[in-house]
């Protein structure tokens, strides 16, 4: 037996950053996959290789050492209590609030009703699926799976959307949904997990009250911290200080939300929108604006690199069996169908307003990527057989989402762009 690996927080961070930098270089220099996809692929391949080596070379135990290292990092806490606040704030900085206001109803319905519909549809279907493959799971835990797999990460698709003829309003809708459904999904997950672990009967009205308290509190914290930061930035012209103020908003605001049990992700989305629009436009000089935006772009790039590398490496913690593999593979089309129905419901309500076209529906469905938040929530589940079932299904869905959806969504956007251009082109003269 090998003794447990004992590393300081700095050592762990150094190992992950060095690995992310090295693999990013290899991918950029020799492979050429999109950045986050390349890191996920190489992390997954490294995990698989270590598992195979341990299987065929008894006594090697490299996989065990890596698993101990990843357990020491505590992916769930690292993402939910640290990285998520920075990623959401950085993403919100680049969302056009004017365009977001035009589609506010679409964002509201997709990030609330859409998440609730997805949770219910996926949870009910997953309940049937687990029974079918011989791994019956209680309905409340299936709803927990529906909640943790419902938050999407289409912010990563925005770079693709900007390169093609996609209306700014659709870009803002995709970004707005991703920012706010993260917060809503986490709150719904917390409520359902509490009901599942305590065995108490789930009360819809009690859940609604708790949801309103947490989400409303998050909005309030985001507005207050963003407003204070805006006025502080407007009263000075010193880029280093203003970068520091933006950091204080993220770290202090999220910490406050965690202490008083408000929705921290919602707070960061609101604060980022305020500073990214009003702060950037009215409180910063050109020099400061350049420094602040580039600083947060670097933070976003660094954290995404670490996040997607860890997603690939975390495969090593799954105790995969043939039954779990079948369940995971079957969960992929199930979650995609749930996404299609959950987006379709709000779109029926939005149809009279003409807020989202047919092309927008396809982008929202296929571009609704699952990522680190879903894995972090799954890893936060209490130990037991149910955790293994939900964790395996989550990993299969997330890997498919990142590797397949992430690498093909650009083609869908390109086709939609061509179709839009064809519709706008004048008819040929006869």
N, C-alpha and C positions, 0 to 999 in steps of 0.2 A: 504493500500500500504506500502511495505517495502522500506526503504531508500536504495539507491545504496550502494553496498559494496565498501568500500574504503580501499585498501590494498597497502602497499609499494611493490616494485618489489621484495624485499627480502622476505616479508611475502608470496607473491604468489609462489615464487620459493620454499620456505620451505614447504608449503602445498603440492605442487605437488611431491616433493622429498620424503616427509614422506609417502604420499599415495602410491607412486611407491615402496618404500622400504617395507612397510607393505604388500601390495598385492603380491609383488614378493616373500616374505617369505611364505605367505599363499599358493601360487601356488607351490613353491618349496617343501614345507613341506607336503602338503596334496593333491594337485591336480595333479601335475606332467606334465602339458602341457609345450611345448616349451616356453621359457621365454617371447618373445614378443607376441606370440599368447595368452598366459595366461593373460598377462596384458590387451591386447585388449578386450578379452572376458569379463574379470571382469569389465573393464571400461564401456563396452557396457551394461552389465547386471545392473550395478549400475545406469546408465542413464535411462534405461528402467524402473527399479524399481521406481525411483524418479518420472518419468512421470506418472506411474500408481498410485502411492500414491497420487500425486497431483490431479489426476482425480477423485479418490474415496473419498478423504478427503478434501473437500473444505476449503480454508483458510490456508492450510499447506504451500504452495508456496516454498517448498524446491527446486523444480526444477528451479523455477525462480531465486532463490538465486545462485544456481550453474551456471545457464546460465549467470547471471551477472558476476560471478567470471571468467568464461571462456572468456567472452567478454573482461573483463579487462586485461586478459593475452594477448589477440590478437594473437591467434595461428599462423596466417599467417605471421605476422611480426616476431614473436619469432623464427619460423623455418627458414624463408627465409633470415632474417637479422642477425641471430645468430647461431642457431644449425646447419644449413646446411653446413656452412663452416667447422666446426669441424668434422662433420660426413664424409664429402667427403675427407677431408685430412686424417682422420684416416683410411678410407677404402683404399685410394690410397697407403698408407705406406706399405701395405701387398701384393701389386700386383707385380709380377715378370716382370720387364721391358724387360728382354731378351725374355721371352715367349710372352709378349705383342707385341714386335717388329715383331715376326714371324707371328702373326695374325693381323698386323696393318691394312691391307686392310679390313678384316672382321669387326674390330672395327669401322673403318672410315665409312664404308657403313651402318652398323647397327645403329650407333649413329647419322647419318645425313639422308641418304636416308630412313632408316627404320623409323625414327621419322616423316619425312615429309609424307611418305606413310601412316603411322598410322593415322596421323592428318587428312589427306584427306579422307581415307577410313572410319574411325570412324565418322568423321564429316558428311559425306554424308549419311551414314546409320542412324545416329542419327537424321538427318533432316527428313528423312522418318518416323522414329519411333515416334518422337514427334507429327507429324501430325496424325499418326495412332491412338495414345492414346488420342487425343483431346487436346494436349498442343503444338500447332504449334509454332515453334521457327525459327527465321530468320537463313539463311544459314551461315552467318558470325559468329553468336553466336554458332552454331553447330560446326563450325571449331575451335572456342575457346575451346569448350569441348574436341574435338579431340586432341588439343595441350596439354591441362592440364592433360589428362588421359594417354598420350603417354609415359612420362618419367617412367622408371621402376626402381625397387629397388632390383635387384638380388644379390647385395652384401651380403644380409643376407643369401643367399643360399650357399655362398662359404664355410661356415663351413661344410655343408652337402657334398659338392663336394669333399672336402679334405679327408673325411672319406672313400670314395669309390674309385674304380679304374677309375677315370676320368683323362684324359690326362691334364698335366699342361697347355698346350696351350689353351684347352677349358676353363679351370678355368680363365686364363688371359683374354680370349675373353669375357666371361660373366661379369667379373669384369670391364674390360675396357669399354664395352658397357654401363654398369650401371653408371659408373662415368661420361662419356662424354655425354650420352643422357639426363642426368639431365640438364646439362648446355644448350644443344641445345634445349631441350623442353621448358625451361624457356624463352629463347630468342624468339622462335617461338610464344609462348603464349603471350609475351609482344607485339610483332608486331601485332598479330591478335586482341588482346584486344584493342590496340590503334585504329585500324581501326573500330572495333565494337562500341566503345564509342564515337568516333568523327563523325562517319557516313561517313567518307571519303572513296572514292573508293579504294579498295585494289590493290596496284601495286606490281606485282611480283618482278620486277627489284628493286623497292625501298626497298621492304622487304629483298631482297637478299643483297643489299648494307648494310643495317642496321645489318643484321645477320653477315655478314663478318666483319664489324667494331667491333661489340660486342664480337663475338667469337674470332676473331684475337687478339683483345686487351686483352681478358682473357688469351689466350695462352702466350702472351708477358709478362704480369704481373706474371704469374706462373713461367715462365722461369727465369725472372730477380730476383724475390724474392727467388726462390729456389736456384739459382746460388749464390747469396749473402750469404744466410744462410749456404750453403755447405762450402764456403770458411771461414766463421766465425767459424763454428764448427770444421773445420780441423785445425785451428790455436790454438785451446784450448783443454784442456782435463778436463772438469768440468761438470759433468752430470746435475747439477741444472741449470747452465747457458745455456747448450745446449737444455734442455727442454724449458727454457724461450725463446730461439731463435725460436724454432719451434712454440711456441705460438704466437710470434710476427709475424711470416710469415702468420699464419692463420688470426689473427685479423687485422693486418695492411694491408695485401694483399686484404682481402675481403672488408675492409672499403674503400680502394683506388678504387677498382673496382666499388663499389656502387657510389662513388663520381663522377667518370668520365664515368659512364654508360657502363662499360665493363662487360663481363659475369663472375661474381665471382665464380660460381660453376666450370667453366672450369679452371680458375686460380688455384683453390684449388686442383683440380685433377692433374694438371701438376706439381705443387709444391710438392704435396705428393709423386708423382712418383719419382721425382728427389731425394728428401731427403730419401725416403724409399729404394731406390736402391743405388745411389752413396753416399749419406750421411751416411747411415747405414754401407755400406761396406768399405768406404775409409776415413771417417771423424770422426769416433767414436771408442773409446776403447770398450772392451767387457762389462765393467761395465756401461758405458754411454749408449751403445746400449740397454742393458737390461732395464735400467731406462726409456729411451725415448719410447721404444716400449710398455712397460707395462703401462706407463702413458697414452698413447693414446688408449690402449685397455680399460683402465678404463673409460676414457672420452667417448669412443664409447659406452660402456655398459651402462653408466649412462644416456647419452642422448637418446639412443634407448629405455631405460626403460621409460623415461619421455614422449618421442614421442608417443609410442604405447599406453600408458595409456591415453594420451590426445586424440588420435584418437578414442578410445572407448567412452570417455566422451563426445566428440563433437557431438555425436548423438542427444544430448539434444537440440541442436540449430536448428535442422531441423523441419520445420512445415510440417509434413508428412500427405498427403491425400491419399485416395485409388488410384487416378490417378498417383500421384508421386511414390507410391510404385510399381505399375505395370510398370511404366517407368524405375524405378531403377532396378527391377528384369530383365526386357528385355534388359537393357543395358549391363548386365553381359556377355551373350553369344555374343553380338554384339562386345564388346571390345576384347574378346578372339579371335573372328574370325578376327578382324582387326589386332591383334598382329600376328596371324598365317600368314596372307597375307603379313604384313609388314616385317616379318622375312624371309618369303619365297621368296620375290622379290630379296633382296640382295643375298640370298643363291643361286639363279639361276645364278647370276653373278659370285659367288665364286666357283661354282661347278667344273669348269675346273682346279682350283688350289687345290682342295681337302682340303680346310682349315677347313671345318666343316662337320662332318659326320651326318648320320641320327639321331643318338642318341643326337648329339649336337643340332639339330633342335628342338627335343622334350623338351630338357632342357631349351633352350632359350625361347620357347613359353610358357610352363607351369611355368617355373621359372621366367618369367618376371613379378614379383610382383609389384603391385601398392601400394604406401604407403603415407607417410606424405606430400611429395611434391605435389601430386595431390590434397590433401585436402587443403593444404595451398593456392594453386593457386585458388581453388574454393572459399575459404573463402575471398580471396582478390577481388572478383568480386563486382561491384557496386550493391547497394541494388535494389531490384525489383523482379518482377515475374520470369524473366529469371534466376536470381541468384538462386532462390529456385529450379527451374527445374534442373539446372546444378549441384547444390550442392547435391540434393537428388540422382541423378544418380551417382555422384562421390562417395558418401558414400557407396552405395550399392556395387559398383565395388570394392572399396578398402577393405571393410569388407570381401567380398567373397575371394578376393585375399589373404589377410592376414590369414584368418581362414581356408579356404579350400585349396587353392593352397600351402600356406606356410606349412600346415601340411601333404600334400601328395607328395610334390615334391621329398622328400627323397625316396619314393617307386619307382618313375620313375628312379631316379639315380641308385638305387639298381638293378633294372631290366636291365638297360643298362649296368651296370658293369658286371652283370652275363653273359649278351650276349657277351660282349667283351672278357671275360675270356673263354667262350665256343668257340669263333672263334679262339682264340690263342691256345687252347688245341690241341695236336696232335690227328689225327684220330685213333680210336682203330684198332689194328691189326686184320686182318681177319683170 
